[in-house]
Each structure stands twice: as C-alpha cells, then as structure tokens.
C-alpha cells in the first residue's frame, strides 16, 4: 500500500497582467474591501499653504564652513583585541618608530603584543574655531583589530587638505559596540572597531577669515531654486529698504554690505537670518527600490490617465508517493510523482485619474488599485514614460 512522503514546493511568480495608460476623463475607482493603503499623505498636503522658513535654515554663508581633518595614530591598552603584528606590517613599523622616538631600541626584536591597533582619526574643524578650543574626534581601526574597547589614543596630529597640522588628538575611547566569543560561537553588537573621543582634540592652528571686513557676502542655498533665491533677495531688500541683495543664479544670492553695517557684517547677518520666506521646490518623486520607499513632493501633478494592474500567482505542489508491490509479487518499490499546478490571477479594476489632481487625490487613486509600494514604483515609472506625470523621478 502507498505511504505518502509529503513534500511541497510553492513558487509564487508575480507579474504585471495589465498596465494600461489611456486617455480618460474622471476619477472612478473602487478600493478592494479590507485593503490597507500602501501610500499616505500628511495633513500638510497640496491643499494647504506652504510653510515659511528662516533664511538661516535655507542657506549657508559662503566661507563659513567646517574643514575636514585626518590623522594616523596608535591605540594602546587593548585587552588582546588589537592588531596581529605579523599580519599588519604598518602597525609593527609604527610601534617601532614610536618607541625609538621615546628612546627604546627594539630593532631586530620580535614583537608579540596584541594590545596595539593602528587607527585613522577624523574630525571636523568648525568655522571660526579658536586656538585652544576642543573638538570631537572619531577613531576607526585600520588593521585586523577585533575591538577598540578600553583603548587609549596616543598623541595624533590632525592634518588639513593643505598638509598643515590644525589639531592634536589624544584620549580614552568610548565604544558603543562590543564583541564576545567562545570556542564555538561569538556575538557582536554594534561596531566595536569604531570609537569616539568627546573633546578629544585641541585646536592648534586657526583659519584666518575676516568676516567683518567683507564688502560683499554671498548666501549659498542648500536646495538650489531660482524662485527661492529671488524670494530671499526680495525679503532682504524689503527689510533693509535698499536693493542690496541680488540673486546671481539658482543657488547664490549676493548681498552688498550697506554703509551703516560696514565693519559689522555679523550684525547684518543676524538680522537677515531671522527673515521668514516660503521656499519653493520642484515637483519630484524619490524612489528607493531596495526598500520600496516612495516619497512624493507637494507639487506633483498628473495628466489624465487610467491604470490597470494585476498579479499572476502560479503555485506548484509536489507530493510524491511510494508504490510497493504485493508480497512475493517480485516487483520493485518505486516513487510515483504527484504534481498539482494552480494558477490564480488577481484582476484589478481600471483606476481613472483626472488631469491636475492633487497629491492626496493621486495617492487615493493609486491606493484604489490595491497594490504594494514595489508595484507602485513600476506604475509611477510607466506613467512618467507616458509623459503624464509632471515631476522628476529620482531613483536612489
């Protein structure tokens, strides 16, 4: 008699059964019952007025910026979790050079310590950082060290892009991650090979920038836009009562320092930074295909379109059975395959989206199709290819 050997493989093939972009006239869509919308829009949608922002939140002052610093150093005091000196030659050479500078000659000797690690040290030198001020530094392992927990960074010069030393770092590391292991298992939480030293570097060299002696100041917009640049210039001119601000391009607004603020540019910038304007932004849709995230701007509009989408699911079930011969029949026991194939197509109604709808109406129309974000990505790209969506699509 047959004895079943249950064995099941289920394969789901998802495909677009229909994706049509047609001329249409009205919004007519029925959402499936129990469907959970895959897109939503906040209360501050296209129907609400734009929010205002301060100029200091929209633009940077040209020349007032941070500068990156970098350095190479050694971390000591590790509990056997440092670099393997036989595998990491630069750690061994750095350790020998450091000890020789301290009067210890170890040339030709064998080093077996595991408490030292070569690291790269990075920091940001703030604008107008003064000599003697302290800044934070980040320390990252360069070799095969397992953890920097408990280590101390030795004196490390931090260099700028011009090769000059602007700060010197030293101190005990704070590590957020940890690692523990045994003979058969190990656990790692966070990143134990990267640490941070709060106020771990002292500024030794200042960057000379005489802001108060400038005759002109330029504002660099963080999100370049011609309309926003013009609004910033208009707000500054209205506040000062003179045409001192001029938009040069979509990302730059040039300000001529008035006579009454000559030698006191900081006072002028303090007043300008607090001015409120309504920034403008281009219609844009940002898509992250890896995570299925879709972000739509407030001004996204579509022309008249109709969209249909469907999922095709093919399920293959394998249930092989064993066929045994009767006693003394002289037959062989064989495995008899049993296969069941089923096909299911989830049809969706044709959703119509009328011309010039708002972001909320666009989201409602797409949600009416009853699809997930990943299918929405393909639909948005297809609508864009048909020239029916007035927005840029940026794929991350």
C-alpha positions in Angstrom: 0.0 0.0 0.0 1.3 3.5 -0.8 2.9 5.5 2.0 2.9 9.3 1.2 6.1 11.2 1.6 4.8 14.8 1.9 7.0 17.3 0.1 5.7 20.7 -1.0 7.3 23.5 -3.0 5.4 26.7 -3.6 6.6 29.1 -6.1 4.9 32.5 -6.5 5.5 34.3 -9.7 4.3 37.9 -9.5 3.9 39.8 -12.8 2.0 42.6 -14.3 -1.0 41.1 -16.0 -2.1 44.5 -17.3 -0.7 48.0 -17.1 -2.6 50.4 -19.3 -2.2 54.1 -19.7 -5.1 55.5 -21.5 -6.9 58.8 -22.0 -9.8 59.2 -19.5 -12.0 61.8 -18.0 -12.8 61.3 -14.3 -11.7 59.7 -11.1 -13.6 56.4 -10.8 -12.1 53.6 -8.6 -13.4 51.2 -6.1 -10.9 50.1 -3.4 -11.0 46.3 -2.5 -12.6 45.6 0.8 -10.2 45.1 3.6 -7.3 46.7 1.7 -4.7 48.6 3.7 -3.5 51.6 1.8 0.2 51.4 0.9 0.7 55.2 0.5 -0.4 58.0 2.7 -0.1 61.8 2.7 0.2 64.1 5.7 -2.2 66.8 6.6 0.0 69.4 5.1 -0.7 68.3 1.6 -1.1 70.3 -1.6 -4.3 71.9 -0.4 -2.6 73.7 2.5 -0.5 76.8 2.2 3.3 76.4 2.1 5.2 76.8 5.4 7.7 79.5 5.9 11.3 79.0 7.0 14.0 81.2 8.2 16.8 82.2 5.8 19.4 80.6 8.1 17.6 77.3 7.6 17.6 77.6 3.8 21.1 79.0 3.0 24.7 78.9 4.2 27.0 81.9 4.3 29.8 81.4 1.8 33.1 80.8 3.5 31.6 79.9 6.9 32.0 76.2 6.9 33.7 73.3 8.5 37.0 71.7 7.3 37.8 68.0 7.5 40.9 66.9 9.4 42.6 63.4 9.3 45.4 61.7 11.1 47.1 58.4 11.7 47.8 57.1 15.2 48.0 54.2 17.6 45.6 53.0 20.2 47.1 51.1 23.1 45.7 49.4 26.2 43.5 46.9 24.3 42.8 43.6 26.1 44.4 41.3 23.4 42.0 42.6 20.8 44.5 44.7 18.8 46.2 44.1 15.5 48.2 41.0 14.8 51.7 42.4 14.3 52.8 39.6 12.0 49.8 40.3 9.6 49.7 44.1 9.8 53.2 45.4 9.0 52.3 49.1 9.3 51.3 48.6 12.9 54.6 47.0 13.7 56.6 49.7 12.0 54.6 52.5 13.7 55.1 50.9 17.1 58.9 50.6 16.5 59.2 54.2 15.3 57.2 55.4 18.3 59.3 53.5 20.8 62.5 54.7 19.1 61.4 58.3 19.5 61.0 57.6 23.2 64.5 56.1 23.5 63.6 52.4 23.3 65.5 50.5 20.7 63.7 47.3 19.6 65.3 46.8 16.1 65.6 43.2 15.3 63.4 42.1 18.2 60.3 40.0 17.9 57.1 41.8 19.0 54.1 39.7 20.1 51.8 42.2 21.8 48.1 42.2 20.9 47.3 45.3 22.8 48.1 47.9 20.0 46.0 48.9 17.0 46.6 51.2 14.1 43.8 53.7 13.6 42.6 56.6 11.4 41.4 59.7 13.3 39.0 62.1 11.7 37.5 65.4 12.9 35.7 68.5 11.7 37.3 71.8 12.3 34.4 74.3 12.9 34.2 77.7 11.4 36.0 80.3 13.5 37.5 77.6 15.7 39.9 79.3 18.0 43.3 78.1 19.2 42.9 76.0 22.4 39.3 75.0 21.7 38.4 71.4 21.8 36.6 69.3 19.2 35.3 65.7 19.0 37.2 63.1 17.1 36.2 59.7 15.6 38.7 56.8 15.8 38.4 53.9 13.3 40.5 50.7 13.2 42.8 50.3 10.2 44.1 46.7 10.7 42.5 43.5 11.9 41.8 44.6 15.5 38.7 42.9 16.9 37.7 45.7 19.2 38.9 49.1 20.4 37.1 48.8 23.7 39.2 50.1 26.6 41.9 51.6 24.4 43.6 55.0 24.6 44.6 57.0 21.6 48.2 58.3 21.7 49.1 61.8 20.6 47.9 62.1 17.0 48.4 65.2 14.8 45.4 66.0 12.6 46.1 67.5 9.2 44.0 69.5 6.8 43.9 69.3 3.0 46.9 71.6 2.8 49.1 69.3 4.9 49.3 71.6 7.9 48.6 70.4 11.4 45.4 72.1 12.8 44.7 70.0 15.9 46.2 67.3 18.1 44.1 64.4 19.4 44.6 62.1 22.4 42.4 60.4 25.0 40.3 57.4 26.0 37.9 55.9 23.5 34.1 55.5 24.1 32.9 52.4 22.2 29.2 51.8 21.5 29.5 48.2 20.3 31.0 45.0 21.8 32.1 41.6 20.9 32.3 38.3 22.9 33.3 34.9 21.6 33.9 31.4 22.7 35.2 28.2 21.1 32.0 27.5 19.1 30.1 30.8 18.9 30.5 34.6 19.1 28.3 37.6 19.4 28.9 41.1 18.1 26.7 44.1 18.9 27.2 47.3 17.1 30.6 48.2 15.6 33.4 47.6 18.2 36.1 48.8 15.9 34.9 52.5 15.8 35.0 54.8 18.8 34.7 58.4 19.6 36.5 60.8 21.9 34.4 63.7 23.1 36.5 66.9 23.2 39.4 64.7 22.3 41.4 67.1 20.1 42.8 70.6 20.8 42.9 73.2 18.0 46.4 74.4 17.4 46.0 76.5 14.3 43.2 78.8 13.3 41.9 79.5 9.8 42.0 83.3 9.1 38.7 84.5 7.8 37.9 88.2 8.5 34.1 88.2 8.0 33.6 91.7 9.4 35.9 93.2 6.8 33.9 91.9 3.8 32.2 94.3 1.4 30.0 91.6 -0.1 28.5 88.4 1.4 27.1 85.6 -0.6 24.4 83.1 0.5 24.6 79.6 -0.8 21.2 77.9 -1.0 21.1 74.3 0.4 18.4 73.4 -2.2 19.1 75.5 -5.3 16.0 77.0 -6.8 15.5 80.2 -8.8 12.2 81.1 -7.1 13.6 80.6 -3.6 16.7 82.7 -4.4 14.5 85.6 -5.8 12.3 85.4 -2.7 15.3 85.6 -0.4 16.7 88.6 -2.2 13.3 90.3 -2.1 12.9 89.7 1.6 16.3 91.2 2.4 15.7 94.2 0.2 12.3 94.8 1.9 13.9 94.6 5.3 16.8 97.0 4.6 14.8 99.3 2.4 17.5 99.2 -0.3 18.4 96.9 -3.2 21.4 95.3 -1.6 20.6 91.7 -2.4 20.7 90.2 -5.9 20.2 86.5 -7.0 23.1 85.5 -9.2 21.8 82.1 -10.0 19.6 79.3 -8.5 22.0 78.7 -5.6 23.6 82.1 -4.9 22.3 85.4 -3.5 24.9 88.2 -3.3 24.5 90.9 -0.6 26.3 94.2 -0.7 27.0 95.4 2.8 25.3 98.7 3.5 27.3 101.7 4.8 25.7 101.5 8.2 26.8 97.9 8.6 30.4 98.5 7.4 32.8 96.7 9.7 29.9 94.9 11.4 28.8 92.2 9.0 27.8 90.0 11.9 25.0 92.4 12.9 23.7 92.4 9.3 23.7 88.6 9.1 22.0 88.3 12.4 19.1 90.3 11.2 18.9 88.7 7.8 19.0 85.1 9.2 15.7 85.6 11.0 13.7 86.7 8.0 10.9 84.3 7.0 10.2 83.2 3.4 8.3 80.4 1.7 10.7 78.2 -0.1 9.8 76.8 -3.5 10.6 73.3 -4.6 10.4 71.4 -7.9 7.9 68.6 -8.2 9.9 65.4 -7.5 9.3 61.8 -6.7 12.1 60.0 -4.9 12.1 56.2 -5.1 14.3 53.7 -3.2 13.8 50.4 -5.0 15.8 48.4 -2.4 13.4 49.2 0.5 10.3 50.1 -1.5 10.1 53.6 -0.1 8.3 56.3 -2.2 8.4 60.0 -1.3 6.3 62.5 -3.3 6.6 66.2 -3.3 3.7 68.5 -2.6 3.5 69.9 -6.2 3.4 66.5 -8.0 0.6 66.6 -10.7 -0.6 64.1 -13.3 -2.4 64.4 -16.6 -5.5 62.3 -17.3 -4.5 58.6 -17.1 -6.0 55.2 -16.5 -4.1 52.5 -14.8 -4.8 48.8 -14.5 -2.6 46.3 -12.7 -2.9 42.6 -11.8 -0.9 39.9 -10.1 -0.4 36.4 -11.5 0.3 33.7 -9.0 1.4 30.2 -10.1 1.6 27.5 -7.3 3.3 24.2 -7.9 2.8 21.4 -5.2 4.9 18.3 -5.3 3.6 15.3 -3.2 5.5 12.2 -4.2 4.1 8.8 -3.1 5.7 5.4 -2.6 4.2 2.4 -4.5 5.1 -1.0 -3.0 4.4 -4.4 -4.7 2.3 -7.1 -3.1 4.2 -9.7 -1.0 6.0 -12.3 -3.2 5.0 -10.4 -6.3 8.5 -9.8 -7.4 8.0 -6.2 -8.1 10.1 -3.2 -7.1 9.3 -0.3 -4.8 9.1 2.9 -6.7 8.4 6.6 -6.0 5.5 7.9 -8.0 5.4 11.7 -8.6 2.3 13.6 -7.9 2.2 17.3 -9.1 -0.6 19.8 -8.7 -0.4 23.1 -10.6 -2.8 26.0 -9.9 -2.9 29.5 -11.5 -4.6 32.4 -9.9 -4.9 35.9 -11.4 -6.0 38.8 -9.2 -7.6 41.2 -11.5 -7.9 44.8 -10.6 -10.3 47.4 -11.8 -9.2 50.2 -14.1 -8.5 53.3 -12.0 -9.0 56.6 -13.6 -7.1 59.7 -12.5 -8.3 63.0 -13.9 -6.0 65.8 -15.0 -4.4 68.2 -12.5 -5.3 66.2 -9.3 -3.6 67.0 -6.0 -1.1 64.8 -4.2 -3.9 63.4 -1.9 -6.1 62.5 -4.9 -3.2 60.9 -6.7 -2.4 58.8 -3.6 -6.0 57.8 -3.2 -6.2 56.8 -6.9 -3.1 54.6 -6.7 -4.2 53.0 -3.4 -7.5 52.1 -5.1 -5.6 49.6 -7.2 -4.8 47.6 -4.1 -1.1 47.2 -4.7 2.0 47.5 -2.7 4.8 50.1 -2.8 7.0 48.0 -5.1 4.3 47.7 -7.7 3.6 51.4 -7.3 7.3 52.1 -8.3 6.7 50.4 -11.7 3.4 52.2 -12.2 4.9 55.6 -11.4 7.8 55.0 -13.8 5.3 53.8 -16.5 3.2 57.0 -16.1 6.3 59.1 -16.3 7.3 57.3 -19.5 3.9 58.1 -21.0 4.5 61.8 -20.2 1.5 62.0 -18.0 3.2 63.0 -14.7 4.7 66.4 -14.2 7.5 65.6 -11.9 11.1 64.4 -11.9 11.6 60.8 -10.7 14.8 60.2 -8.8 15.8 56.6 -8.1 18.1 56.2 -5.2 
